[in-house]
Amino acid sequence: MNHPRSSASFLLNVPWLALCVLASQVSIAADTAAGTSRAPVSESRDQSFAVRMGNGSRILVRVCRPATDTPARLVVINHGSPPDPAARPKMQIGRCDEEAAQWFLTRGYVVAFPLRRGYGASGGEWAETYGGCEHADYFHAGLETARDIDAAVQALTTLPFVKPDDVVVVGQSAGGWGTIAYDSAPHPRVSAFIVMAGGRGGHLHDHPNENCQPERLAEATARYGATATTPMLWVYALNDTFFSPKIAQAMYKSFTSAGGQADFHQPGRFDDEGHRLFFGPGGSAIWGSVVERYLAGLSSASGPRGSP
């Protein structure tokens, strides 16, 4: 579990005051807007919900349930952001039959796929923009991503088949960036953070291995690291063309030098694009054992607990 720091260190991260107010106003309801009604909670293992936020926006979430009715530990899996803005409205919500979802489901977790503001059917304003490359503000962009993740966590942990705490947050690419940011704020329901190829500004002008001001990523991770409280897991494949080993290691160094705690793992090459490791076919054969060791290590450090 996380170990809160003093209120003074929290107040250094002023934007999170707004998040805490917002999180207290979220609500959740079954989503039937897509035209297909979902069965009641007790009758379906694949359900859709809409998380309503205090500012009037919403986040659609797919929830995948394991083969048990006993309240289970929640894992929230957070998507990336396509380099082409035209692709954002077309994004689809994650599926229960995906390899990453199945890896957690077979281990007894409830799996949630939030679709953040500005993506796909969630609609609304794209809040996590970092602005133009010349003035890229990765720090506040990450906080907005984390705001949506937190809203999903707060709402989903009220469901009767979900444990109210000990949540695992996983993020890939932009979702991983928001996961790093989330660790820098109070997160009493979350006990683990897994970052898969996290970052922003990759594939500048859709060109592999070109990034928009990567030094600003390192600057932002230092700010996150200064108030982060939970040990994290970071995984970046060797042939990631969005965030090269040099960029990933610079972010890690900045984060840990500022006080953040993270295990850094860099597997070898994955297929023809390491950035797809987490969601790619066969990826769990590479990251699965690393994730398992990380989660087991956290459990050992915090003492015995029940099954997921």
Secondary structure, DSSP 8 states (H G I E B T S, - for coil): ------HHHHHTSTHHHHHHHHHTT-EEEE--TTS-----GGG-SEEEEEEE-TTS-EEEEEEE--S--S-B-EEEEE----SSGGGGGG-----TTSHHHHHHHTTT-EEEEEE-TTSGGG-S--TT----GGG--HHHHHHHHHHHHHHHHHHHTTSTTB-SS-EEEEEETHHHHHHHHHHTS--TTEEEEEEES--SS-SGGG-TT--S-HHHHHHHHHHHHTT--S-EEEE--TT-SSS-HHHHHHHHHHHHHTT--EEEE-----TT-GGGTTTSTTTHHHHHHHHHHHHHHHHHHH------
